[in-house]
Amino acid sequence: MKDILEYTSYRQYIADYYADRKAKSAFTWQEFATSAGFTSPVYLKYVSEGRFNLSDAAVERVAASMRLSGYCLEYFREMVGFDHAKTDAAKRDAFNKMLAIADAHKAKIIEGDSFRYFDSWRNPVLRELAPAMPGAKPLALAHACRPKVSAAEVSEALNFLVKANLLSKDEDGNYRQTDKVVTTGPMEVTPVAVRGLHRQMGEIALEAIEGVPQAERHFSGVTLGITRGAYDEIVAEIDACRKKIIEIATRDDETDEVYRLNVQFFPMTNKQELKK
């Protein structure tokens, strides 16, 4: 069974713990549940499947049943907290605590780098900007960023990008991208950071309305009345257009400017009220 620090889902950890014990003995869900103080023989099976949640008291009993202690117990608690959190802020707080525990014990959470990358607008911007300014120091890169950022923040972001293998740095101090495009992939934790990034970029877009000359920006929009079928078709068109834009942007190796493209398509009405 994998080390607990390799997990981001406590439900998957419980399922794998059961499977590991089951493979070595006649271990049953009933035995597992009983050892954790549950009367229902399938309660923990349902927890692992996402049907039930664990209460704070149950977290301690289940952890004790699995003989978790020290940092493993702390990490398990934070995994539960992450899963049960109702807001992105709460999820981000729990996951950052998971990252801190893993870092303290020289372990790497597989989704950790992805989460950190999308957690701040500085990372994707500097990933594009640094290779376009060969030999530039953090202060020069900070001055080149349109949202205000300090040299220390730039240095921290560059160190992370290199450590995460999103940028490479040669002996002359020049950066280059290890891959042309970074995508989120099918992960559990990363979408929390991505939603935060969308909020940050939305705020920067609002500032650009007044702060960027009209000849250097493009804002347009249209309000539509649509059906669900039309929505699905429009989203497919947006996705195809986004892929075409990425193809155009990555065609050249040189960069004159770093741009952000926000594609937003969202409801302006409440469907339930509209039906009334």
C-alpha positions as a Markdown table, in Angstrom:
| # | Residue | x | y | z |
|---|---|---|---|---|
| 1 | Met | 0.0 | 0.0 | 0.0 |
| 2 | Lys | 1.2 | 3.5 | -0.8 |
| 3 | Asp | 2.4 | 5.9 | 1.9 |
| 4 | Ile | -0.4 | 8.1 | 3.2 |
| 5 | Leu | 1.4 | 11.2 | 1.9 |
| 6 | Glu | 0.8 | 10.0 | -1.6 |
| 7 | Tyr | -3.0 | 10.4 | -1.2 |
| 8 | Thr | -5.2 | 13.4 | -1.5 |
| 9 | Ser | -8.5 | 11.5 | -0.9 |
| 10 | Tyr | -9.2 | 10.0 | 2.5 |
| 11 | Arg | -11.9 | 7.9 | 1.0 |
| 12 | Gln | -9.4 | 6.3 | -1.4 |
| 13 | Tyr | -7.0 | 5.8 | 1.5 |
| 14 | Ile | -9.7 | 3.9 | 3.4 |
| 15 | Ala | -10.5 | 1.8 | 0.4 |
| 16 | Asp | -6.9 | 0.9 | -0.2 |
| 17 | Tyr | -6.3 | 0.2 | 3.5 |
| 18 | Tyr | -9.2 | -2.3 | 3.4 |
| 19 | Ala | -8.0 | -3.9 | 0.1 |
| 20 | Asp | -4.5 | -4.3 | 1.5 |
| 21 | Arg | -5.7 | -5.9 | 4.7 |
| 22 | Lys | -8.1 | -8.1 | 2.7 |
| 23 | Ala | -5.4 | -9.4 | 0.5 |
| 24 | Lys | -3.3 | -10.5 | 3.5 |
| 25 | Ser | -6.1 | -12.0 | 5.7 |
| 26 | Ala | -9.8 | -12.7 | 6.0 |
| 27 | Phe | -10.4 | -9.0 | 6.8 |
| 28 | Thr | -14.0 | -7.8 | 6.3 |
| 29 | Trp | -15.8 | -4.4 | 6.2 |
| 30 | Gln | -17.7 | -5.6 | 9.3 |
| 31 | Glu | -14.5 | -6.2 | 11.2 |
| 32 | Phe | -13.2 | -2.8 | 10.1 |
| 33 | Ala | -16.3 | -1.0 | 11.1 |
| 34 | Thr | -16.5 | -2.8 | 14.5 |
| 35 | Ser | -12.9 | -1.9 | 15.3 |
| 36 | Ala | -13.8 | 1.8 | 14.6 |
| 37 | Gly | -16.9 | 1.7 | 16.8 |
| 38 | Phe | -19.6 | 1.6 | 14.1 |
| 39 | Thr | -22.7 | -0.7 | 14.4 |
| 40 | Ser | -23.3 | -0.8 | 10.7 |
| 41 | Pro | -21.1 | -3.5 | 9.1 |
| 42 | Val | -20.9 | -1.5 | 5.8 |
| 43 | Tyr | -20.6 | 2.0 | 7.2 |
| 44 | Leu | -16.9 | 2.5 | 6.2 |
| 45 | Lys | -17.5 | 0.9 | 2.8 |
| 46 | Tyr | -20.1 | 3.5 | 2.2 |
| 47 | Val | -17.7 | 6.2 | 3.4 |
| 48 | Ser | -15.1 | 5.0 | 1.0 |
| 49 | Glu | -17.7 | 5.2 | -1.8 |
| 50 | Gly | -18.7 | 8.8 | -0.9 |
| 51 | Arg | -22.2 | 7.9 | 0.4 |
| 52 | Phe | -21.4 | 8.9 | 4.0 |
| 53 | Asn | -19.0 | 11.3 | 5.7 |
| 54 | Leu | -17.0 | 10.9 | 8.9 |
| 55 | Ser | -17.8 | 13.1 | 11.9 |
| 56 | Asp | -14.9 | 14.7 | 13.8 |
| 57 | Ala | -15.2 | 12.0 | 16.5 |
| 58 | Ala | -15.4 | 9.2 | 13.8 |
| 59 | Val | -12.2 | 10.5 | 12.2 |
| 60 | Glu | -10.3 | 9.8 | 15.4 |
| 61 | Arg | -11.8 | 6.3 | 15.8 |
| 62 | Val | -11.1 | 5.3 | 12.2 |
| 63 | Ala | -7.6 | 6.7 | 12.4 |
| 64 | Ala | -7.0 | 4.7 | 15.6 |
| 65 | Ser | -8.4 | 1.6 | 13.9 |
| 66 | Met | -5.9 | 2.1 | 11.1 |
| 67 | Arg | -3.2 | 2.7 | 13.7 |
| 68 | Leu | -2.4 | 6.2 | 12.4 |
| 69 | Ser | -0.3 | 8.4 | 14.6 |
| 70 | Gly | 2.0 | 11.5 | 14.5 |
| 71 | Tyr | 2.1 | 13.2 | 11.1 |
| 72 | Cys | 0.1 | 10.4 | 9.5 |
| 73 | Leu | -2.8 | 11.2 | 11.8 |
| 74 | Glu | -2.5 | 14.9 | 11.2 |
| 75 | Tyr | -2.4 | 14.3 | 7.4 |
| 76 | Phe | -5.5 | 12.0 | 7.6 |
| 77 | Arg | -7.4 | 14.7 | 9.5 |
| 78 | Glu | -6.5 | 17.3 | 6.9 |
| 79 | Met | -7.6 | 15.0 | 4.0 |
| 80 | Val | -11.0 | 14.7 | 5.7 |
| 81 | Gly | -11.1 | 18.4 | 6.2 |
| 82 | Phe | -10.3 | 19.0 | 2.5 |
| 83 | Asp | -13.0 | 16.6 | 1.3 |
| 84 | His | -15.7 | 18.0 | 3.6 |
| 85 | Ala | -14.9 | 21.7 | 3.1 |
| 86 | Lys | -17.8 | 23.7 | 1.7 |
| 87 | Thr | -15.8 | 26.6 | 0.2 |
| 88 | Asp | -12.8 | 26.9 | -2.0 |
| 89 | Ala | -11.1 | 29.0 | 0.7 |
| 90 | Ala | -11.5 | 26.2 | 3.2 |
| 91 | Lys | -10.4 | 23.6 | 0.7 |
| 92 | Arg | -7.3 | 25.6 | -0.1 |
| 93 | Asp | -6.5 | 26.0 | 3.6 |
| 94 | Ala | -6.8 | 22.3 | 4.2 |
| 95 | Phe | -4.7 | 21.3 | 1.2 |
| 96 | Asn | -2.0 | 23.8 | 2.1 |
| 97 | Lys | -1.8 | 22.1 | 5.5 |
| 98 | Met | -1.4 | 18.8 | 3.7 |
| 99 | Leu | 1.4 | 20.2 | 1.6 |
| 100 | Ala | 3.1 | 21.6 | 4.7 |
| 101 | Ile | 3.0 | 18.2 | 6.4 |
| 102 | Ala | 4.4 | 16.5 | 3.2 |
| 103 | Asp | 7.1 | 19.1 | 2.8 |
| 104 | Ala | 8.2 | 18.7 | 6.4 |
| 105 | His | 8.7 | 15.0 | 5.9 |
| 106 | Lys | 10.5 | 15.3 | 2.5 |
| 107 | Ala | 7.5 | 13.9 | 0.6 |
| 108 | Lys | 5.9 | 15.2 | -2.5 |
| 109 | Ile | 2.1 | 15.2 | -3.1 |
| 110 | Ile | 1.6 | 14.4 | -6.8 |
| 111 | Glu | -0.9 | 17.2 | -7.2 |
| 112 | Gly | 1.0 | 19.6 | -5.1 |
| 113 | Asp | 3.0 | 21.2 | -7.9 |
| 114 | Ser | -0.1 | 21.5 | -10.1 |
| 115 | Phe | -2.1 | 23.1 | -7.2 |
| 116 | Arg | 0.8 | 25.6 | -6.5 |
| 117 | Tyr | 1.1 | 26.5 | -10.2 |
| 118 | Phe | -2.6 | 27.4 | -10.6 |
| 119 | Asp | -2.9 | 29.0 | -7.2 |
| 120 | Ser | -1.3 | 32.3 | -8.4 |
| 121 | Trp | -1.5 | 34.4 | -11.6 |
| 122 | Arg | 2.3 | 35.0 | -11.2 |
| 123 | Asn | 3.2 | 31.4 | -12.1 |
| 124 | Pro | 1.6 | 31.2 | -15.6 |
| 125 | Val | 2.6 | 34.8 | -16.5 |
| 126 | Leu | 6.3 | 34.3 | -15.5 |
| 127 | Arg | 6.4 | 31.0 | -17.2 |
| 128 | Glu | 5.7 | 32.8 | -20.4 |
| 129 | Leu | 7.6 | 36.0 | -19.6 |
| 130 | Ala | 10.9 | 34.7 | -18.3 |
| 131 | Pro | 11.9 | 32.9 | -21.5 |
| 132 | Ala | 11.1 | 36.1 | -23.5 |
| 133 | Met | 13.6 | 38.1 | -21.4 |
| 134 | Pro | 16.9 | 36.2 | -21.6 |
| 135 | Gly | 19.2 | 36.9 | -18.7 |
| 136 | Ala | 16.6 | 39.2 | -17.0 |
| 137 | Lys | 16.9 | 39.5 | -13.2 |
| 138 | Pro | 13.8 | 39.2 | -10.9 |
| 139 | Leu | 13.5 | 43.0 | -10.6 |
| 140 | Ala | 13.4 | 43.5 | -14.3 |
| 141 | Leu | 10.8 | 40.8 | -14.7 |
| 142 | Ala | 8.8 | 42.4 | -11.9 |
| 143 | His | 8.8 | 45.7 | -13.8 |
| 144 | Ala | 7.6 | 43.9 | -16.9 |
| 145 | Cys | 4.6 | 42.5 | -15.2 |
| 146 | Arg | 1.5 | 44.6 | -15.6 |
| 147 | Pro | -0.1 | 43.7 | -12.2 |
| 148 | Lys | 2.3 | 45.0 | -9.6 |
| 149 | Val | 4.6 | 42.3 | -8.1 |
| 150 | Ser | 7.8 | 42.5 | -6.1 |
| 151 | Ala | 11.2 | 41.1 | -7.1 |
| 152 | Ala | 11.0 | 38.7 | -4.1 |
| 153 | Glu | 7.7 | 37.3 | -5.4 |
| 154 | Val | 9.1 | 36.9 | -8.9 |
| 155 | Ser | 12.2 | 35.1 | -7.5 |
| 156 | Glu | 9.9 | 32.8 | -5.4 |
| 157 | Ala | 7.8 | 32.0 | -8.4 |
| 158 | Leu | 10.8 | 31.3 | -10.7 |
| 159 | Asn | 12.4 | 29.0 | -8.1 |
| 160 | Phe | 9.1 | 27.0 | -7.9 |
| 161 | Leu | 8.7 | 26.8 | -11.7 |
| 162 | Val | 12.2 | 25.4 | -12.0 |
| 163 | Lys | 11.8 | 23.0 | -9.1 |
| 164 | Ala | 8.5 | 21.8 | -10.6 |
| 165 | Asn | 10.2 | 21.3 | -14.0 |
| 166 | Leu | 7.9 | 23.9 | -15.7 |
| 167 | Leu | 10.9 | 26.0 | -16.6 |
| 168 | Ser | 14.6 | 25.1 | -16.9 |
| 169 | Lys | 17.5 | 27.5 | -16.3 |
| 170 | Asp | 20.9 | 27.3 | -18.0 |
| 171 | Glu | 24.2 | 28.4 | -16.6 |
| 172 | Asp | 23.9 | 31.9 | -18.1 |
| 173 | Gly | 20.6 | 32.5 | -16.2 |
| 174 | Asn | 18.3 | 32.1 | -19.2 |
| 175 | Tyr | 15.0 | 30.3 | -18.8 |
| 176 | Arg | 13.2 | 28.1 | -21.3 |
| 177 | Gln | 9.9 | 26.2 | -21.1 |
| 178 | Thr | 10.1 | 22.5 | -20.7 |
| 179 | Asp | 6.7 | 22.1 | -22.5 |
| 180 | Lys | 4.8 | 24.5 | -24.6 |
| 181 | Val | 1.4 | 24.1 | -22.9 |
| 182 | Val | 0.4 | 23.4 | -19.3 |
| 183 | Thr | -3.1 | 21.8 | -18.7 |
| 184 | Thr | -4.8 | 20.7 | -15.5 |
| 185 | Gly | -5.5 | 17.1 | -16.3 |
| 186 | Pro | -8.1 | 14.9 | -14.5 |
| 187 | Met | -7.1 | 15.7 | -10.9 |
| 188 | Glu | -9.1 | 16.0 | -7.7 |
| 189 | Val | -7.4 | 19.0 | -6.0 |
| 190 | Thr | -6.2 | 21.2 | -8.9 |
| 191 | Pro | -9.7 | 22.6 | -9.8 |
| 192 | Val | -9.8 | 24.4 | -6.5 |
| 193 | Ala | -6.7 | 26.4 | -7.4 |
| 194 | Val | -7.9 | 26.8 | -11.0 |
| 195 | Arg | -11.2 | 28.5 | -9.8 |
| 196 | Gly | -9.1 | 30.8 | -7.7 |
| 197 | Leu | -6.9 | 31.6 | -10.7 |
| 198 | His | -10.0 | 32.5 | -12.7 |
| 199 | Arg | -11.0 | 34.9 | -10.0 |
| 200 | Gln | -7.6 | 36.5 | -10.0 |
| 201 | Met | -7.5 | 36.8 | -13.8 |
| 202 | Gly | -11.1 | 38.2 | -13.8 |
| 203 | Glu | -10.0 | 41.0 | -11.4 |
| 204 | Ile | -7.0 | 41.8 | -13.6 |
| 205 | Ala | -9.3 | 41.9 | -16.6 |
| 206 | Leu | -11.4 | 44.5 | -14.9 |
| 207 | Glu | -8.3 | 46.7 | -14.2 |
| 208 | Ala | -7.3 | 46.3 | -17.9 |
| 209 | Ile | -10.6 | 47.9 | -19.1 |
| 210 | Glu | -9.3 | 51.3 | -17.8 |
| 211 | Gly | -5.5 | 50.6 | -17.6 |
| 212 | Val | -4.8 | 49.2 | -21.0 |
| 213 | Pro | -5.2 | 51.2 | -24.3 |
| 214 | Gln | -8.1 | 50.0 | -26.4 |
| 215 | Ala | -5.8 | 49.2 | -29.3 |
| 216 | Glu | -4.0 | 46.7 | -27.1 |
| 217 | Arg | -6.9 | 44.8 | -25.7 |
| 218 | His | -10.1 | 43.2 | -27.0 |
| 219 | Phe | -13.3 | 43.0 | -24.9 |
| 220 | Ser | -16.6 | 41.9 | -26.4 |
| 221 | Gly | -19.7 | 40.2 | -25.3 |
| 222 | Val | -23.2 | 39.2 | -26.3 |
| 223 | Thr | -26.3 | 38.2 | -24.2 |
| 224 | Leu | -28.2 | 35.3 | -25.6 |
| 225 | Gly | -31.4 | 33.3 | -24.9 |
| 226 | Ile | -30.5 | 29.6 | -25.4 |
| 227 | Thr | -31.7 | 26.0 | -24.9 |
| 228 | Arg | -29.6 | 23.3 | -23.2 |
| 229 | Gly | -28.8 | 21.8 | -26.6 |
| 230 | Ala | -27.5 | 25.1 | -27.8 |
| 231 | Tyr | -25.4 | 25.5 | -24.7 |
| 232 | Asp | -23.7 | 22.2 | -25.3 |
| 233 | Glu | -23.0 | 23.1 | -28.9 |
| 234 | Ile | -21.7 | 26.6 | -28.0 |
| 235 | Val | -19.3 | 25.2 | -25.4 |
| 236 | Ala | -18.0 | 22.7 | -28.0 |
| 237 | Glu | -17.3 | 25.6 | -30.3 |
| 238 | Ile | -15.6 | 27.6 | -27.6 |
| 239 | Asp | -13.4 | 24.6 | -26.8 |
| 240 | Ala | -12.5 | 24.2 | -30.4 |
| 241 | Cys | -11.7 | 27.9 | -30.7 |
| 242 | Arg | -9.5 | 27.8 | -27.6 |
| 243 | Lys | -7.5 | 24.9 | -29.0 |
| 244 | Lys | -7.0 | 26.7 | -32.3 |
| 245 | Ile | -5.8 | 29.8 | -30.4 |
| 246 | Ile | -3.3 | 27.8 | -28.5 |
| 247 | Glu | -2.1 | 26.3 | -31.8 |
| 248 | Ile | -1.6 | 29.8 | -33.2 |
| 249 | Ala | 0.2 | 31.1 | -30.1 |
| 250 | Thr | 2.6 | 28.2 | -29.9 |
| 251 | Arg | 3.5 | 28.3 | -33.6 |
| 252 | Asp | 6.3 | 30.9 | -33.0 |
| 253 | Asp | 9.2 | 30.5 | -30.6 |
| 254 | Glu | 9.5 | 34.2 | -29.9 |
| 255 | Thr | 7.3 | 36.3 | -27.5 |
| 256 | Asp | 6.6 | 40.0 | -27.9 |
| 257 | Glu | 4.0 | 40.2 | -25.1 |
| 258 | Val | 2.3 | 37.9 | -22.6 |
| 259 | Tyr | -1.5 | 38.0 | -22.9 |
| 260 | Arg | -4.3 | 36.3 | -21.0 |
| 261 | Leu | -7.4 | 35.0 | -22.8 |
| 262 | Asn | -10.5 | 34.7 | -20.6 |
| 263 | Val | -13.4 | 32.9 | -22.2 |
| 264 | Gln | -16.5 | 33.3 | -20.0 |
| 265 | Phe | -20.0 | 31.9 | -20.8 |
| 266 | Phe | -22.3 | 31.9 | -17.8 |
| 267 | Pro | -26.0 | 32.2 | -16.9 |
| 268 | Met | -27.6 | 35.6 | -16.2 |
| 269 | Thr | -30.9 | 34.1 | -15.0 |
| 270 | Asn | -32.2 | 31.6 | -12.5 |
| 271 | Lys | -33.7 | 28.7 | -14.5 |
| 272 | Gln | -36.1 | 27.6 | -11.8 |
| 273 | Glu | -37.6 | 31.1 | -11.6 |
| 274 | Leu | -37.7 | 31.4 | -15.4 |
| 275 | Lys | -39.8 | 28.3 | -15.6 |
| 276 | Lys | -42.3 | 29.9 | -13.2 |
